[in-house]
């Protein structure tokens, strides 16, 4: 059989890992693919950089790879527009298979790219775009398909999970732990995309499309990060038997889809609560078939390269399931569920002055909004210092809780913006 | 495109689930497959049985399905020989794709069947043969392939896991819990294949082949069941911070493969320890890519039907990865590792008479075999009754521990066969 010619654009951590794994297991991977896998061209920013491996077919211009003789272009440049998008579009238009780890690109332009791939009778694969080495893209696209999916819940950002795990283990505050994480290379110099929840949102939009057969729509994801989570919140969560995790949750609500990224209270015995450090974990509620859980390393050289290699081998072997599991034309318009209607019990924390009437005021606002309290902890730290009041509510809609907190936050006896975190079922 | 014609042999729990899921989601599944999925023929024991769904193309003789006009024969009869084997072989020889849930057949005749499938240019798929709804077959065959696999460890039998979970929750003994499990339908009237470890061994032999590229070899699996586990063992495990699970473990030891099924002590915080009830869980150590964990329902109508449906859709879409991930001719001969050399710390329990010198004798035999003790609990229950002595050893080879226990077991002061359980790393 003719060889399968591969071109790789982007030789950072992941690209380097792909080149190394391809070289190390060329024979075995070719056997699996049924074709000789051959790296024929690469492009990256700096030709002179010492990489520890040979570079065939160097090109300064990544776009040249889309015009070469490769059967498959591997896009590892990143970014939702610019050169990455241009490369993927041109490669698909030129009848080349594309493998990418580009979550932003897929979350923004997934449907158009799927159409382009179909039109040109090639595949577009992106296992590495969500949860790194965990094959959750394929699981949703090809495995848990017989009974429909009710919900996907994931810890999809290792940086946030590392920070939250460290905060719990050490009792330290967010800013403090973030600084260390940056020094250790676990967090970027500009951490906004991670800790603000944006990265998780990209991945969630992709998983939601696969799970529900909808057009991926990043703009339909409501996003809240972890920057406001305090050491106190984590300690209180633990007292109640929960852990705080940044979750991406996509769930079917009637004929609509609710997609949201936010810190959530997860019961300590649940699998997602036990995903520690920089790992990722995904829970899929697959209708009658029940819940399935997947965890492992979600980033880094080897796990991400593992996902890219699996895609390359699959493309080479001729597997041709539709890009998002269904023909692009069959992807349905995603109707976002009403975010304010999302109901759950809530964890609420207030920092208040230790003066008479504060609790009555808080309770009054909650009651007025129809939110009832299940349990409460009030803790004085030192005389004169603000008092923490923490409550777990009975089930209430987000809109109700927000209304109550708006009123409560306006009080001059409340010291900081109240904190609200949903309890995951 | 021409329709994909499906014939199903065996309409028990799983077969019924497949027929129902195909009917319920015919349109969506056909879109995924890129072809119209059409059930054209069925065969089962009793035509008259009320099933709650329509039966097209009934045949009293399952073998007739291999000769009909189906593109794909789904074998859900079971059994490693007889009609099931004949049907699979004939269907493959006739150029039909085969989907099966038959673990015994694959574990015994996997290589020959893979050769037959390749020769006839069709696929043979068996996602449902191991861990039910968890797509572990595909994960090992297609996903975690870039960095090699060091070990696969699984809870692969829901009946055993249910019994062990119940024993822990209630403090009751094995026989007692088994009886209840049978009454509730969680265990078969003849439970030997489950509680003896044989069912786990079948599944392990298949997973080992996928993980290591070796010929599946059931006879190379050493098997020990859970029938000798006592409520005491489970309580002591818990005191040491462990849970007892029936594990199937396949691991690379140099250029050999160690395959064994036995009760193992798993640290309580490990994912495998937290697979409760009738669920299944699998941990894959994938070289540099790290460890990945998968859990969910491993048996029952919907989870197993989910796996069968995924295989059918994949076969219909033309995906053609090799049966065991590599061409049958490339599967290497499995060289079993020396089972006696398998080293780990061990849990040991002795039931002894409360007379002077017993502990000295036990310690002497262990010392002679080179086994050193890390910690010990000795517990008297009531005067005159046997005393339980429980030890955790430092790392020692199975052969060493067996040698010591043989000596100890021969003593007339030891009341029952000593119990040895490895501690999983």
HADDOCK unambig.tbl for C-alpha pairs under 7 A between the chains (distance, minus, plus):
assign (segid A and resid 21 and name CA) (segid B and resid 146 and name CA) 6.08 0.50 0.50
assign (segid A and resid 21 and name CA) (segid B and resid 147 and name CA) 6.87 0.50 0.50
assign (segid A and resid 31 and name CA) (segid B and resid 326 and name CA) 5.86 0.50 0.50
assign (segid A and resid 31 and name CA) (segid B and resid 327 and name CA) 6.74 0.50 0.50
assign (segid A and resid 32 and name CA) (segid B and resid 321 and name CA) 6.68 0.50 0.50
assign (segid A and resid 32 and name CA) (segid B and resid 322 and name CA) 6.70 0.50 0.50
assign (segid A and resid 32 and name CA) (segid B and resid 325 and name CA) 5.72 0.50 0.50
assign (segid A and resid 32 and name CA) (segid B and resid 326 and name CA) 4.98 0.50 0.50
assign (segid A and resid 33 and name CA) (segid B and resid 321 and name CA) 6.89 0.50 0.50
assign (segid A and resid 135 and name CA) (segid B and resid 143 and name CA) 6.46 0.50 0.50
assign (segid A and resid 142 and name CA) (segid B and resid 310 and name CA) 6.18 0.50 0.50
assign (segid A and resid 143 and name CA) (segid B and resid 135 and name CA) 6.46 0.50 0.50
assign (segid A and resid 143 and name CA) (segid B and resid 307 and name CA) 6.82 0.50 0.50
assign (segid A and resid 143 and name CA) (segid B and resid 310 and name CA) 5.16 0.50 0.50
assign (segid A and resid 144 and name CA) (segid B and resid 306 and name CA) 6.48 0.50 0.50
assign (segid A and resid 145 and name CA) (segid B and resid 306 and name CA) 6.96 0.50 0.50
assign (segid A and resid 145 and name CA) (segid B and resid 310 and name CA) 6.79 0.50 0.50
assign (segid A and resid 146 and name CA) (segid B and resid 21 and name CA) 6.07 0.50 0.50
assign (segid A and resid 146 and name CA) (segid B and resid 306 and name CA) 5.07 0.50 0.50
assign (segid A and resid 146 and name CA) (segid B and resid 309 and name CA) 6.15 0.50 0.50
assign (segid A and resid 147 and name CA) (segid B and resid 21 and name CA) 6.86 0.50 0.50
assign (segid A and resid 288 and name CA) (segid B and resid 302 and name CA) 5.86 0.50 0.50
assign (segid A and resid 289 and name CA) (segid B and resid 302 and name CA) 4.65 0.50 0.50
assign (segid A and resid 289 and name CA) (segid B and resid 303 and name CA) 4.35 0.50 0.50
assign (segid A and resid 289 and name CA) (segid B and resid 306 and name CA) 6.81 0.50 0.50
assign (segid A and resid 290 and name CA) (segid B and resid 297 and name CA) 6.65 0.50 0.50
assign (segid A and resid 291 and name CA) (segid B and resid 296 and name CA) 5.89 0.50 0.50
assign (segid A and resid 292 and name CA) (segid B and resid 295 and name CA) 5.64 0.50 0.50
assign (segid A and resid 292 and name CA) (segid B and resid 296 and name CA) 4.40 0.50 0.50
assign (segid A and resid 293 and name CA) (segid B and resid 294 and name CA) 5.66 0.50 0.50
assign (segid A and resid 293 and name CA) (segid B and resid 295 and name CA) 5.15 0.50 0.50
assign (segid A and resid 293 and name CA) (segid B and resid 296 and name CA) 6.35 0.50 0.50
assign (segid A and resid 294 and name CA) (segid B and resid 293 and name CA) 5.66 0.50 0.50
assign (segid A and resid 294 and name CA) (segid B and resid 294 and name CA) 4.61 0.50 0.50
assign (segid A and resid 294 and name CA) (segid B and resid 295 and name CA) 6.64 0.50 0.50
assign (segid A and resid 295 and name CA) (segid B and resid 292 and name CA) 5.63 0.50 0.50
assign (segid A and resid 295 and name CA) (segid B and resid 293 and name CA) 5.14 0.50 0.50
assign (segid A and resid 295 and name CA) (segid B and resid 294 and name CA) 6.64 0.50 0.50
assign (segid A and resid 296 and name CA) (segid B and resid 291 and name CA) 5.88 0.50 0.50
assign (segid A and resid 296 and name CA) (segid B and resid 292 and name CA) 4.39 0.50 0.50
assign (segid A and resid 296 and name CA) (segid B and resid 293 and name CA) 6.34 0.50 0.50
assign (segid A and resid 297 and name CA) (segid B and resid 290 and name CA) 6.65 0.50 0.50
assign (segid A and resid 302 and name CA) (segid B and resid 288 and name CA) 5.84 0.50 0.50
assign (segid A and resid 302 and name CA) (segid B and resid 289 and name CA) 4.64 0.50 0.50
assign (segid A and resid 303 and name CA) (segid B and resid 289 and name CA) 4.33 0.50 0.50
assign (segid A and resid 306 and name CA) (segid B and resid 144 and name CA) 6.48 0.50 0.50
assign (segid A and resid 306 and name CA) (segid B and resid 145 and name CA) 6.96 0.50 0.50
assign (segid A and resid 306 and name CA) (segid B and resid 146 and name CA) 5.07 0.50 0.50
assign (segid A and resid 306 and name CA) (segid B and resid 289 and name CA) 6.80 0.50 0.50
assign (segid A and resid 307 and name CA) (segid B and resid 143 and name CA) 6.82 0.50 0.50
assign (segid A and resid 309 and name CA) (segid B and resid 146 and name CA) 6.17 0.50 0.50
assign (segid A and resid 310 and name CA) (segid B and resid 142 and name CA) 6.18 0.50 0.50
assign (segid A and resid 310 and name CA) (segid B and resid 143 and name CA) 5.16 0.50 0.50
assign (segid A and resid 310 and name CA) (segid B and resid 145 and name CA) 6.78 0.50 0.50
assign (segid A and resid 317 and name CA) (segid B and resid 320 and name CA) 6.83 0.50 0.50
assign (segid A and resid 317 and name CA) (segid B and resid 321 and name CA) 6.56 0.50 0.50
assign (segid A and resid 318 and name CA) (segid B and resid 319 and name CA) 6.62 0.50 0.50
assign (segid A and resid 319 and name CA) (segid B and resid 318 and name CA) 6.62 0.50 0.50
assign (segid A and resid 319 and name CA) (segid B and resid 319 and name CA) 4.48 0.50 0.50
assign (segid A and resid 319 and name CA) (segid B and resid 320 and name CA) 6.88 0.50 0.50
assign (segid A and resid 320 and name CA) (segid B and resid 317 and name CA) 6.82 0.50 0.50
assign (segid A and resid 320 and name CA) (segid B and resid 319 and name CA) 6.88 0.50 0.50
assign (segid A and resid 321 and name CA) (segid B and resid 32 and name CA) 6.69 0.50 0.50
assign (segid A and resid 321 and name CA) (segid B and resid 33 and name CA) 6.88 0.50 0.50
assign (segid A and resid 321 and name CA) (segid B and resid 317 and name CA) 6.57 0.50 0.50
assign (segid A and resid 322 and name CA) (segid B and resid 32 and name CA) 6.69 0.50 0.50
assign (segid A and resid 325 and name CA) (segid B and resid 32 and name CA) 5.73 0.50 0.50
assign (segid A and resid 326 and name CA) (segid B and resid 31 and name CA) 5.84 0.50 0.50
assign (segid A and resid 326 and name CA) (segid B and resid 32 and name CA) 4.98 0.50 0.50
assign (segid A and resid 327 and name CA) (segid B and resid 31 and name CA) 6.71 0.50 0.50
